[in-house]
Structures are given as structure tokens and as C-alpha cells.
Amino acid sequence: MNMEETAERSRRWRLALGIEEAPGMPALPAREQRLSRALDALYGTGGEKGRGGLGNSAPGIAKWLGDIRDYFPASVVQVIQRDAFERKGLRQMLLEPEFLATVEADVHLVADLMALRGAMPDKTRETARAVIAKVVAALMDRLAQRTADAIRGGVDRTRRTARPRFANIDWSRTIMANLRHYQPACRSIVPERLVGFMSSNRRSVDLDEVILCVDQSGSMATSVVYASIFAAVMASLPGVATRLVCFDTTVIDLTEELADPVDMLFGLQLGGGTDINQAVAYCAERIEQPGKTHLVLITDLYEGGDAQGLLTRLAWLHGLGVNVIALLALTDTGNPAYHPAMAGQVAGMGIPVFACTPDLFPDMMAAALRREDMGAWAAGHDIKAVVPDTGALTT
């Protein structure tokens, strides 16, 4: 290794470990000194003379955030921010609007804001709502069209008609059926026969119903954000009826609020215990057609209520023909922490139990609407489903 490579390796180690300059050690360039101070403020010992720190001043935090954004991409900035919240007690800083205006927003920050909503002073609420609105808009841009396309493809649209309304014309099939009527002079096809679907304005009794039953305890915070976005998108589609139910030790039916996901999320209070059985019971009472109902239970299955009652109720719903799916998490990592014994028992009933990422959720929901084998679907997407356990539950 030549001297230049040795110096570069030494520089990197100094940045990683926060080693201060010593006699005979070459000084870091000014830009890298700023980077070192920004990292040391969070990952150093803090409070010592000559060292940085994240104090209680919003302008100081804003400068620190500005420094790390200079050096790292947004994804890394978000990781460092989350470390700061945990290591330096910066959740209190979220109560300051000056701080909120500088933060790199993502679903984790939205979850923090939702959890802190009750403690926010009035001056912070509008800023927090604006941050949530920004993240929701970005998620809608990313996920809405894909969800709409997948759900439309999953709903049964086999009832075709030769006299469809304009909105229900299947243009691909119509063009293929009328290629012989292409008019070169007009450079267009003049269709003699339309191909389309029966009116999408079906009676509510004919619709498939999707119930997203979401655990809003603290460990499931980001899953709540994503599930709410998907519920809002699905509620806008004509081919499926969507219900959103969130729960901790109480049950909140948010179906009527799906038109405005920002207000809905800002109104939720995350945290508290977990009574899954109570939430499933609430959903069960509202199921009118089991054979056309899809219950997606999004929870880590850490039951604070009646665990055996939950298993009995899920088995009953599954036996009635309800398409029950247990999602252990709906997060970007798709790597959940969950109650393994309870998950194994649920899987032992024939109910698929796995985690899902937001990018795969639209396709998963379409497969569920088609009543596909969800275990096979998960395997086809390299998702590890929970192995069934038919033994006795031990909590």
C-alpha cells in the first residue's frame, strides 16, 4: 500500500471513529472538519470541551441538519435523523416549528409527529400538518397509480358487453377486434364493435369488500402510515368497497375519513396497548358476505387481550369463507419483529402470515381479490411466510 492509500485510509478511519487531531497528525481539510464535527455531535461522547453536541436550540439543530444534508443523500440523512432522535432525545425538538421546517421528511418522521400530536403546542401543529401532507403527497405519487391498476385487474370484470359505457370500454380488445376496419386516409380505426365491461356502478352488495384492520401500537407506526395511504387510494376505486379500522386497546373506524388521508393521519394517536381480538370482533360484526370479504390484519400479533379468543375468532372467519391475510408489517424493509408462537398458530389454520413492502402491496391485494393461493404468491416474490404450527399456544 503506497503512502497516498495509507493517508486516505487514515482519513476515513478518523471520520468514522471521530479521532481528534494529535501532534504530527495532518489536519483534515475544512470541509471534512465540518463533516467530522457534524458526525461527532451525534456519535461522539458529547459534552466534552472541544466536542460538538446537539443541544436544545432549534437554530443549532437546523445548522446540524444542513451540514449532514451537504454530505449525505436523503436516505442516509433519514437514518442519521432517526439516530439523533434516539441518542440525543430530539423528539422534544419536533415540537418546534423551526426544526420541523428543516427536517428531511419520511414515513418515520410522520409516525413521530402522529405520536407527538397530543403534546404539540398550537404554533407547531400547522407546520407538522404541512410535513405530513408533503410525505402523503409523495407516497400517493409513488403508489396510487400502481395500486389502482392492480386492484382494477384483481376485481372480477369477466362480465363483458358489446354496449359498454365510454368509461368501461376495453380499448385494447376493441382495437384488436376492429383492426380490419383501419382507414388509411384517416390514419385511424373506425370500430364497428365495441368491447367492454358491464357498468362499474354495481350495487354495493355485488362488490368485493376489503377491510384493512391495522394495529396502531407504537411498534407498528410506519405500517399505519402506509396502510392509510393504500386505504385512501382503494376507497376511491369503484370496483371494491374499502374499510379502514385502526386499533390499540380501542377500535377506531376511519372509513368515513378516507377522502382526506392527511387529516386522518394527523388525527390518529399512536401508542398504547394492543387488543387484536376486540378489533377483529368489530370487523366480524360488519361482514355481510363472507365469500366476498377480504380481511387484511396488519399486526405483529403481540396480543394484549384474549389470545385464545383471537385464534378462535380468526379460525371462525376463515371457516366462513372470509379471505383472511395476516401481515406482520407493511414497511420498506419487510423485516418484521413479531410474536412467533401466535404467528405459527395463525398460519396453522391455513391463514397466510407474512410481511410485505409497500411496493409489493398492490400486487398482493390484486392476488387476494382473485382468491389466489397467497402462500404461493409470497413464495413467488421471495417472501418468507411463517411456518404453520398446530401445537398449543404458549404466551
C-alpha positions as CSV (number, residue, x, y, z in Angstrom):
1,M,0.0,0.0,0.0
2,N,1.5,3.3,-1.0
3,M,1.6,6.5,1.1
4,E,-1.4,8.0,-0.7
5,E,-3.6,5.0,0.0
6,T,-2.4,4.9,3.6
7,A,-3.3,8.6,4.1
8,E,-6.7,8.0,2.5
9,R,-7.4,5.0,4.8
10,S,-6.3,7.0,7.8
11,R,-8.6,9.9,6.9
12,R,-11.6,7.6,6.5
13,W,-10.9,6.0,9.9
14,R,-10.6,9.4,11.5
15,L,-14.0,10.4,10.1
16,A,-15.6,7.1,11.1
17,L,-14.1,6.9,14.6
18,G,-14.1,10.6,15.4
19,I,-10.4,10.6,16.3
20,E,-9.2,14.1,17.1
21,E,-6.1,15.6,15.7
22,A,-2.9,14.9,17.6
23,P,0.7,16.3,17.2
24,G,2.2,15.1,13.9
25,M,-1.2,14.2,12.5
26,P,-2.1,16.1,9.3
27,A,-5.1,18.4,9.6
28,L,-8.3,17.5,7.8
29,P,-9.5,19.9,5.1
30,A,-12.0,22.4,6.3
31,R,-15.0,20.7,4.6
32,E,-14.1,17.4,6.2
33,Q,-13.6,19.1,9.6
34,R,-17.3,20.2,9.3
35,L,-18.3,16.7,8.4
36,S,-16.4,15.3,11.4
37,R,-18.0,17.9,13.8
38,A,-21.5,17.0,12.4
39,L,-21.0,13.3,13.0
40,D,-19.2,13.8,16.3
41,A,-22.2,15.9,17.6
42,L,-24.3,12.8,17.3
43,Y,-22.0,9.8,17.6
44,G,-19.2,11.3,19.8
45,T,-19.3,11.4,23.6
46,G,-20.8,14.9,23.7
47,G,-20.4,17.4,26.5
48,E,-16.6,17.5,26.5
49,K,-14.6,20.6,25.8
50,G,-13.9,21.0,22.1
51,R,-16.6,18.5,21.1
52,G,-19.9,19.2,19.4
53,G,-23.3,18.4,20.7
54,L,-27.0,18.6,19.9
55,G,-28.4,21.0,22.4
56,N,-31.9,22.4,22.8
57,S,-31.5,25.2,20.3
58,A,-33.6,24.9,17.2
59,P,-31.2,27.1,15.1
60,G,-28.3,24.8,16.2
61,I,-30.3,21.8,15.1
62,A,-31.1,23.4,11.8
63,K,-27.4,24.1,11.2
64,W,-26.5,20.5,12.1
65,L,-29.2,19.2,9.7
66,G,-27.9,21.5,7.0
67,D,-24.4,20.1,7.5
68,I,-25.4,16.4,7.2
69,R,-27.5,17.2,4.1
70,D,-24.4,18.6,2.5
71,Y,-22.6,15.4,2.8
72,F,-25.1,12.6,2.6
73,P,-28.1,11.6,0.3
74,A,-31.6,11.8,1.7
75,S,-31.8,8.1,2.6
76,V,-28.7,8.5,4.8
77,V,-29.9,11.8,6.3
78,Q,-33.1,10.0,7.4
79,V,-31.1,7.3,9.1
80,I,-28.9,9.9,10.9
81,Q,-32.0,11.8,12.0
82,R,-33.6,8.7,13.5
83,D,-30.3,8.0,15.4
84,A,-30.4,11.6,16.7
85,F,-34.0,11.2,17.9
86,E,-33.0,8.1,19.9
87,R,-29.5,9.0,21.0
88,K,-30.0,12.7,21.9
89,G,-33.6,12.9,22.9
90,L,-34.5,15.0,19.9
91,R,-38.2,14.1,19.9
92,Q,-38.7,17.1,22.0
93,M,-37.2,19.2,19.2
94,L,-40.0,18.0,16.9
95,L,-42.3,20.3,19.0
96,E,-40.5,23.3,17.5
97,P,-41.8,24.5,14.1
98,E,-38.4,26.0,13.2
99,F,-36.9,22.5,13.5
100,L,-39.7,20.8,11.6
101,A,-39.2,23.1,8.6
102,T,-35.7,21.8,8.2
103,V,-36.2,18.1,8.6
104,E,-35.9,15.6,5.7
105,A,-39.4,14.2,5.9
106,D,-40.2,10.5,5.5
107,V,-42.8,8.0,6.9
108,H,-40.7,7.6,10.1
109,L,-41.0,11.3,10.8
110,V,-44.7,11.2,10.1
111,A,-45.1,8.4,12.7
112,D,-43.1,10.6,15.2
113,L,-45.4,13.5,14.5
114,M,-48.5,11.4,14.9
115,A,-47.2,10.0,18.2
116,L,-46.4,13.6,19.5
117,R,-49.6,15.2,18.2
118,G,-51.2,15.4,21.6
119,A,-48.2,17.2,23.1
120,M,-47.7,19.7,20.3
121,P,-48.3,23.4,21.0
122,D,-50.6,25.2,18.6
123,K,-47.7,27.0,16.9
124,T,-46.3,23.6,15.8
125,R,-49.5,22.0,14.6
126,E,-49.7,23.7,11.2
127,T,-46.1,23.0,10.4
128,A,-46.4,19.4,11.4
129,R,-49.5,19.0,9.3
130,A,-47.6,20.5,6.3
131,V,-44.8,18.0,6.8
132,I,-47.3,15.1,6.9
133,A,-49.1,16.5,3.8
134,K,-45.7,16.6,1.9
135,V,-45.0,12.9,2.7
136,V,-48.5,11.8,1.9
137,A,-48.3,13.6,-1.5
138,A,-45.0,11.9,-2.3
139,L,-46.4,8.4,-1.3
140,M,-49.6,9.0,-3.3
141,D,-47.4,9.9,-6.4
142,R,-45.4,6.7,-5.8
143,L,-48.1,4.2,-5.0
144,A,-51.5,5.5,-6.2
145,Q,-51.5,4.6,-9.9
146,R,-49.8,1.2,-9.3
147,T,-52.5,0.4,-6.7
148,A,-55.4,1.5,-8.9
149,D,-54.1,-0.6,-11.8
150,A,-53.5,-3.7,-9.7
151,I,-56.8,-3.5,-7.9
152,R,-58.8,-3.0,-11.1
153,G,-57.0,-6.0,-12.5
154,G,-57.9,-8.0,-9.4
155,V,-61.6,-7.3,-9.4
156,D,-63.8,-9.7,-11.3
157,R,-64.6,-8.0,-14.6
158,T,-65.4,-11.0,-16.7
159,R,-68.9,-9.8,-17.4
160,R,-68.4,-8.3,-20.8
161,T,-70.8,-6.4,-23.0
162,A,-70.9,-5.2,-26.6
163,R,-72.6,-2.0,-25.5
164,P,-70.3,-0.6,-22.8
165,R,-70.4,2.9,-21.4
166,F,-67.5,5.1,-22.6
167,A,-65.7,4.8,-19.2
168,N,-65.9,0.9,-19.4
169,I,-64.6,0.4,-22.9
170,D,-61.7,-2.1,-23.1
171,W,-59.7,-0.2,-25.6
172,S,-57.0,-2.9,-26.2
173,R,-59.6,-5.6,-27.0
174,T,-61.7,-3.1,-29.0
175,I,-58.7,-2.1,-31.2
176,M,-57.8,-5.8,-31.8
177,A,-61.3,-6.7,-32.7
178,N,-61.5,-3.9,-35.3
179,L,-58.1,-3.9,-37.0
180,R,-59.7,-4.8,-40.3
181,H,-61.6,-1.5,-40.2
182,Y,-58.4,0.6,-40.3
183,Q,-58.9,3.7,-42.6
184,P,-55.6,4.7,-44.2
185,A,-56.9,8.0,-45.3
186,C,-57.9,8.9,-41.8
187,R,-55.0,7.0,-40.2
188,S,-57.5,5.7,-37.7
189,I,-59.7,2.7,-36.9
190,V,-63.4,3.1,-37.1
191,P,-64.7,0.5,-34.7
192,E,-67.9,-1.4,-35.7
193,R,-68.0,-3.4,-32.5
194,L,-67.1,-2.1,-29.0
195,V,-65.7,-4.5,-26.4
196,G,-66.1,-3.5,-22.7
197,F,-67.4,-4.3,-19.3
198,M,-70.7,-4.1,-17.6
199,S,-71.3,-0.8,-15.7
200,S,-68.8,-0.3,-12.9
201,N,-71.6,1.3,-10.9
202,R,-72.5,-2.1,-9.4
203,R,-74.7,-2.3,-6.3
204,S,-72.7,-2.3,-3.1
205,V,-74.0,-5.9,-2.4
206,D,-72.1,-7.1,-5.5
207,L,-68.8,-5.5,-4.5
208,D,-65.8,-7.3,-3.0
209,E,-65.1,-5.7,0.4
210,V,-61.6,-5.2,1.7
211,I,-61.1,-4.5,5.4
212,L,-57.7,-3.2,6.5
213,C,-57.5,-3.8,10.2
214,V,-54.4,-2.1,11.4
215,D,-52.5,-2.3,14.7
216,Q,-51.7,1.3,15.7
217,S,-49.5,0.5,18.7
218,G,-46.1,2.2,18.6
219,S,-44.2,-0.7,17.1
220,M,-46.5,-0.7,14.0
221,A,-46.3,3.1,13.4
222,T,-44.9,3.1,9.8
223,S,-47.3,0.3,8.8
224,V,-50.2,2.5,9.9
225,V,-49.0,5.3,7.6
226,Y,-48.7,3.0,4.6
227,A,-52.0,1.2,5.3
228,S,-53.8,4.5,5.5
229,I,-52.4,5.6,2.1
230,F,-53.5,2.4,0.5
231,A,-56.9,2.5,2.1
232,A,-57.4,6.1,0.8
233,V,-56.5,5.0,-2.8
234,M,-58.6,1.9,-2.7
235,A,-61.6,3.8,-1.4
236,S,-61.6,5.9,-4.5
237,L,-61.9,2.9,-6.8
238,P,-65.4,1.9,-8.0
239,G,-64.8,-1.9,-8.1
240,V,-64.1,-2.5,-4.4
241,A,-65.6,-1.4,-1.1
242,T,-62.8,-0.5,1.4
243,R,-62.9,-0.1,5.2
244,L,-60.1,1.1,7.4
245,V,-60.1,0.1,11.1
246,C,-57.2,1.0,13.4
247,F,-56.8,-0.2,16.9
248,D,-54.7,-0.4,20.1
249,T,-56.8,-1.1,23.2
250,T,-59.7,0.8,21.5
251,V,-61.1,0.5,17.9
252,I,-61.4,3.4,15.5
253,D,-63.3,3.1,12.3
254,L,-61.8,5.6,9.8
255,T,-63.7,4.6,6.8
256,E,-65.6,7.8,6.6
257,E,-62.4,9.8,6.7
258,L,-60.5,8.2,3.8
259,A,-61.2,11.1,1.5
260,D,-58.5,13.1,3.3
261,P,-55.6,11.0,4.4
262,V,-53.7,13.9,5.8
263,D,-56.4,14.9,8.2
264,M,-56.9,11.2,9.0
265,L,-53.2,10.6,9.9
266,F,-52.9,13.8,11.8
267,G,-55.9,12.8,13.8
268,L,-54.5,9.4,14.9
269,Q,-52.8,9.0,18.2
270,L,-50.3,6.2,18.0
271,G,-49.2,4.1,21.0
272,G,-50.9,2.3,23.8
273,G,-51.5,-1.4,24.3
274,T,-53.0,-3.9,21.9
275,D,-56.3,-5.7,21.8
276,I,-56.4,-7.5,18.5
277,N,-59.3,-9.8,19.4
278,Q,-61.5,-6.8,20.1
279,A,-60.6,-5.3,16.7
280,V,-61.2,-8.5,14.8
281,A,-64.6,-8.8,16.6
282,Y,-65.5,-5.3,15.5
283,C,-64.7,-6.2,11.9
284,A,-66.5,-9.5,12.0
285,E,-69.7,-7.8,13.1
286,R,-69.6,-5.7,9.9
287,I,-69.1,-8.6,7.4
288,E,-72.3,-9.3,5.5
289,Q,-70.9,-11.5,2.7
290,P,-68.0,-13.7,4.0
291,G,-67.3,-15.1,0.5
292,K,-66.7,-11.6,-0.9
293,T,-64.8,-10.2,2.0
294,H,-61.0,-9.9,2.4
295,L,-59.7,-9.1,5.9
296,V,-56.1,-7.9,5.9
297,L,-55.0,-7.9,9.5
298,I,-51.8,-5.8,9.8
299,T,-50.2,-6.5,13.2
300,D,-47.2,-8.0,14.9
301,L,-49.6,-10.4,16.7
302,Y,-48.4,-9.4,20.2
303,E,-51.9,-9.7,21.8
304,G,-52.5,-7.8,25.0
305,G,-56.1,-9.1,25.2
306,D,-57.6,-12.6,24.8
307,A,-55.0,-14.5,22.7
308,Q,-57.1,-17.8,22.6
309,G,-60.2,-15.8,21.7
310,L,-58.4,-14.2,18.8
311,L,-57.3,-17.5,17.4
312,T,-60.8,-18.9,17.8
313,R,-62.3,-15.9,16.0
314,L,-59.8,-16.0,13.2
315,A,-60.5,-19.7,12.6
316,W,-64.2,-19.0,12.6
317,L,-63.9,-16.2,10.0
318,H,-61.6,-18.4,7.9
319,G,-64.1,-21.2,8.1
320,L,-66.9,-18.9,6.9
321,G,-65.0,-18.1,3.7
322,V,-63.5,-14.8,4.6
323,N,-60.2,-14.3,2.9
324,V,-58.1,-13.6,6.0
325,I,-54.5,-12.5,5.5
326,A,-52.1,-11.6,8.4
327,L,-49.5,-9.1,7.5
328,L,-46.8,-8.8,10.2
329,A,-45.6,-5.5,8.8
330,L,-46.2,-3.1,5.9
331,T,-42.8,-1.4,5.8
332,D,-40.0,-0.7,3.4
333,T,-37.7,-3.3,5.0
334,G,-40.3,-6.0,5.1
335,N,-38.4,-7.4,8.1
336,P,-40.8,-7.6,11.0
337,A,-40.5,-8.3,14.7
338,Y,-43.5,-10.4,15.7
339,H,-44.9,-13.0,18.2
340,P,-43.6,-16.3,16.7
341,A,-45.9,-18.6,18.6
342,M,-49.0,-16.7,17.8
343,A,-47.9,-16.3,14.1
344,G,-47.3,-20.0,13.9
345,Q,-50.8,-20.8,15.3
346,V,-52.5,-18.4,12.9
347,A,-50.6,-19.9,10.0
348,G,-51.6,-23.4,11.2
349,M,-55.2,-22.5,10.5
350,G,-54.4,-22.1,6.8
351,I,-54.2,-18.3,7.0
352,P,-51.2,-16.9,5.2
353,V,-48.9,-14.9,7.6
354,F,-46.0,-12.8,6.2
355,A,-44.7,-9.3,5.9
356,C,-45.0,-7.1,2.8
357,T,-43.3,-4.0,1.4
358,P,-45.4,-1.1,0.2
359,D,-44.1,-1.6,-3.4
360,L,-45.5,-5.2,-3.4
361,F,-48.7,-4.5,-1.6
362,P,-50.8,-3.5,-4.7
363,D,-49.9,-6.8,-6.4
364,M,-50.6,-8.7,-3.2
365,M,-54.0,-7.1,-2.9
366,A,-54.8,-7.9,-6.5
367,A,-53.9,-11.5,-5.9
368,A,-56.1,-11.6,-2.8
369,L,-59.0,-10.2,-4.8
370,R,-58.6,-13.0,-7.3
371,R,-58.5,-15.5,-4.4
372,E,-55.1,-16.8,-5.4
373,D,-53.0,-19.0,-3.1
374,M,-51.3,-16.3,-1.1
375,G,-48.6,-18.7,0.2
376,A,-47.7,-19.4,-3.4
377,W,-47.8,-15.6,-4.1
378,A,-45.4,-14.9,-1.3
379,A,-43.0,-17.6,-2.4
380,G,-43.1,-16.3,-5.9
381,H,-41.9,-12.9,-4.6
382,D,-39.2,-14.3,-2.3
383,I,-41.2,-13.5,0.8
384,K,-40.7,-15.9,3.7
385,A,-44.1,-16.9,5.1
386,V,-44.5,-18.1,8.7
387,V,-44.4,-21.9,9.0
388,P,-47.6,-23.3,10.4
389,D,-47.6,-24.5,14.0
390,T,-50.6,-26.7,15.1
391,G,-49.3,-27.1,18.7
392,A,-50.7,-25.4,21.8
393,L,-50.2,-21.7,22.1
394,T,-47.8,-20.6,24.9
395,T,-47.7,-16.9,25.7
